[in-house]
Amino acid sequence: MKHKWMIWGLAGLLTTATSCQKYLDIAPKGKTILTNVSDYDLFLNSQDLTSSGARELNLLADDVDQPAIPQPAVLPADLVYLWAEQFSNDTKVPPLFWGKHYANIYRYNAVLKGIGDAGNGTARDKERIRAEALLGRAFEYLYLVNLYAKPYNPATAAKDLAVPFMESIDISDNTPPRSTVAVIYEHIIQDINAAIPGLPASNAGNRFRGAVPAAYSVLARAYLYMGLYDEAAKNARLALGDNPPVILDYNTIPNAKAMPGMAIRTYELYARYSTSAATKEYPTIEFLKLFDVNDLRLKFYYENTGDYTYPKRGVVTYNPSGAVPNFGTSVEEMKLILAEAAARSGRLQEALDQLNDIRKCRIKKDAYQPLVSSDAAQVMDLVWRERRMELAYRGFRWIDMRRLDAANNMQTVNRYADAGKVIATLPPHAARYTLQIPLSVLSFNPDMPRND
C-alpha cells in the first residue's frame, strides 16, 4: 500500500514552515523551509500543533443534544452526532479526526527527522526540540488509538487492530499495516519516556510547549485509559510535583472572560486548543441537572440557564466565552485520575479529598459542602460525576463512555428529533464505539482492514 494517508497532511504542510526540501527544490515565495534550530523551535508554536483537539469529538458524547438537527443529516458534524458509520463520503477532503491527528504526526515526524541536521543551535536545544516532538506525537497517537481501536483490554490488546504507526515523512514509502492496540500504547509510552530526559523542567512561559510535568501528565492519561490505575496515579503525582499548581478558584473571578490566557494558566500542564465545530453545542437537560445551582461552572460555561429548571431542549448552550477549553492536560484532570485510582483501591477518603479540592473552587463559597461517603460504589459514582462535569466539552466524555461501556456501565443512548422522536440509538457494546476507518483513507489504501 502506498503511503497515501500523508496526502491529508501534506497539502497544509507545503503552505507553512516545513522540512519539505524533498518535495520542492526552493522555498515557496513568502514561506520558510525549516533550516535552523530556531525554525524548528518556532514551528512547534504553530497553530496546527497547538490546536490538536477536535471539538467535533464532543458531538459523539451523551452530554450533547441537537434538537434541530436536519433530517436527513448530511454535514459531517451532524453525522458525528448521529454516530454514523462514515462522516463523509467525499474522498477528496481530509477526514475528521484521522486527518488532523495524522497531519500533526507528520509535522512531528518532520521535526524528528530534521532537527539533528539543523544549523545555528546548541546540542541541548536540539535535544529539547526532539523531546517535544516525541511528546507531541505520543499525544496525537493517544487520540487515534482511542478513536479507531477498541478500548484497551489486556486480554486482547495484542491482537486488536489500531492504526498504522508512521515514522516516515516520505510519501513514496509504503503504508505500514495497522498496529495493534498494545503496540500503539507501547510506542506512546516509549516516546514519552524517551522525551522526559530532554524536556525542560517547566513550560510556565508557554503551556503549549512540552515540559517534564506535561510528559508525566500525558503518561498518566495513557495509563488511565489502559486501566493501569496505580501507574496512572504515580504519573499524575509526578505531573503535579511536590508543590502542585493551584487550581483557579472561580469564587475569585467575576466570569470566564477574567481567566488568564491558556498559554500562561498555571493550572494547565499541556495546553491544546480545540478545532472549531460546525454546530453549536447544546447540553442535554439530564447533564445540566447534574450541577448544583450553586455550581459556578453553570455561570461560567453555560448560557441561558434561566431558573435552572430547563423546561425545553436546545435553549441552554455551552459557551466558554473567554475561557477557551483546554483539550490538553490540567491539574484538575490529574486530581481526577488520583481520585479514580484511590476509589478503585478502596481509599475512599483520599478519593473524596481529591474531588473536594476541585469542588471547593467551583461551588459558591457560602454554599460549599464537602462530599462525604463511606460507600465504595457511591464514591466511584461521585468520581465519574465530577469528571463528567469538570472535563465537559473538552473531548473526554466519548473516551470515558468507551471505558464505561467496556466495564458494562453504559446505558443505551438515544438521539432525538425536535419532536422527541428517536432518530439514532447507541446501545451498550455497539460497534460504533469504535470509529470506522474513513473512506478517504480506504480509497488510497483499499487493503487496509476495516473495523468490525
C-alpha positions, 0 to 999 in steps of 0.5 A: 500500500502506498503511503497515501494517508500523508496526502491529508497532511501534506497539502497544509504542510507545503503552505507553512514552515516545513522540512519539505526540501524533498518535495520542492527544490526552493522555498515557496515565495513568502514561506520558510523551509525549516533550516535552523534550530530556531525554525524548528523551535518556532514551528512547534508554536504553530497553530496546527500543533497547538490546536490538536483537539477536535471539538467535533469529538464532543458531538459523539458524547451523551452530554450533547443534544441537537434538537434541530438537527436536519433530517436527513443529516448530511454535514459531517458534524451532524453525522458525528452526532448521529454516530454514523458509520462514515462522516463523509463520503467525499474522498477528496477532503481530509477526514475528521479526526484521522486527518488532523491527528495524522497531519500533526504526526507528520509535522512531528515526524518532520521535526524528528527527522530534521532537527539533528541536521539543523544549523545555528543551535546548541546540542541541548536545544536540539535535544529539547526540540526532539523531546517535544516532538516525541511528546507531541506525537505520543499525544496525537497517537493517544487520540487515534488509538482511542478513536479507531481501536477498541478500548484497551483490554489486556486480554486482547490488546495484542491482537486488536487492530489500531492504526498504522504507526508512521515514522516516515515523512516520505510519501513514496514509502509504503503504508505500514499495516495497522498496529495493534492496540498494545503496540500503539500504547507501547510506542506512546509510552516509549516516546514519552519516556524517551522525551522526559530526559530532554524536556525542560523542567517547566513550560510556565512561559508557554503551556503549549510547549512540552515540559517534564510535568506535561510528559508525566501528565500525558503518561498518566492519561495513557495509563488511565485509559489502559486501566493501569490505575496505580501507574496512572496515579504515580504519573499524575503525582509526578505531573503535579510535583511536590508543590502542585499548581493551584487550581483557579478558584472561580469564587475569585473571578467575576466570569470566564472572560477574567481567566488568564490566557491558556498559554500562561494558566498555571493550572494547565500542564499541556495546553491544546486548543480545540478545532472549531465545530460546525454546530453549536453545542447544546447540553442535554437537560439530564447533564445540566441537572447534574450541577448544583445551582450553586455550581459556578461552572453553570455561570461560567460555561453555560448560557441561558440557564434561566431558573435552572429548571430547563423546561425545553431542549436546545435553549441552554448552550455551552459557551466558554466565552473567554475561557477557551477549553483546554483539550490538553492536560490540567491539574484538575484532570490529574486530581481526577485520575488520583481520585479514580485510582484511590476509589478503585483501591478502596481509599475512599477518603483520599478519593473524596479529598481529591474531588473536594479540592476541585469542588471547593473552587467551583461551588459558591463559597457560602454554599460549599459542602464537602462530599462525604461517603463511606460507600465504595460504589457511591464514591466511584459514582461521585468520581465519574460525576465530577469528571463528567462535569469538570472535563465537559466539552473538552473531548473526554466524555466519548473516551470515558463512555468507551471505558464505561461501556467496556466495564458494562456501565453504559446505558443505551443512548438515544438521539432525538428529533425536535419532536422527541422522536428517536432518530439514532440509538447507541446501545451498550457494546455497539460497534460504533464505539469504535470509529470506522476507518474513513473512506478517504483513507480506504480509497488510497489504501483499499487493503487496509482492514476495516473495523468490525 
